[in-house]
């Protein structure tokens, strides 16, 4: 506990009263000493209002500004009694912004002083507890993010290294099928076909897993402004075969320019639109993309007229390898997980509104480029 009074004698009186109650205190000779002791760490400050008169509070406010965010250093201020001057009130107000002040008006009873100091010390002890919890949480968060990074590296390496053997299996079973089809009996043909299909599915899975891990491992191009209309044109070009074969109609309203990686917005739109085509049901797919500016964010909507999604699956579908369909519709269940990863990378949100048979609207938000720049 730090004590600062105008006269050493006054400080000693307060200090000895507190010491008698087994509260340890340090008398500070002047404001500079008080400030340097605050920087070293203090429980409570007992301040004589008179000690601040004719002095600038600036060094004290500076020392308080340097305190960590969890700190709300308690000040017990012994006022002169009677009406406080406007200057004093202003100073109390300034201190209040950076610390927690309790005013005790003279004449002060010893019990009042001791009770106020004890309450101040208890509140300071709780602040230190909060600090300890915060430190523990931060180190857990760091550990978790190190663990995640290691896991990601592992998934990436595993997916990467699996590609080669899968390619070989695929290649050699195709060769087997080509050379020996019809020569080893129908059962053998069936086995070979099953192996070829399995290898193909495995290759897609591994490819998508690689894409998932790459989705946020910083792309190599620098972060620049991207015109989403251009990204949309790329998407329509990439999906032209699927669109032609299903006669899909994909339209979009003018889209914004954003400070995101071009590959990210392209992958996002492509996954959502290709899902709209894939999960079309009996209807000719009709998909519309739009974006509106809302409180510093761009709110995108990708609307389709497909088979829709039941309420129990609306969150699950964003999980890795989550699929609601069998092999009749091809897919690996990673597309939406990639979309979610990308959107979360920019602190945005992604969700779906849908009813079975009524189509779906996939929503996602990305920060406006002006907000990203600030
Ligand atoms: P994939 O399409 O490869 O299975 P996704 O992660 O893109 O993987 O989608 C997960 C699941 O969510 C899909 O298997 C499908 O059941 C469902 N789904 C996604 N998009 C739509 C959509 N537009 N309409 C209906 N169901 C959808």
Boltz pocket constraint, residues with backbone or C-beta under 6 A from the ligand:
constraints:
  - pocket:
      binder: B
      contacts: [[A, 271], [A, 272], [A, 275], [A, 276], [A, 278], [A, 279], [A, 304], [A, 306], [A, 307], [A, 308], [A, 309], [A, 317], [A, 319], [A, 322], [A, 323], [A, 324], [A, 325], [A, 330], [A, 331], [A, 332], [A, 333], [A, 334], [A, 335], [A, 336], [A, 337], [A, 360]]
      max_distance: 6.0
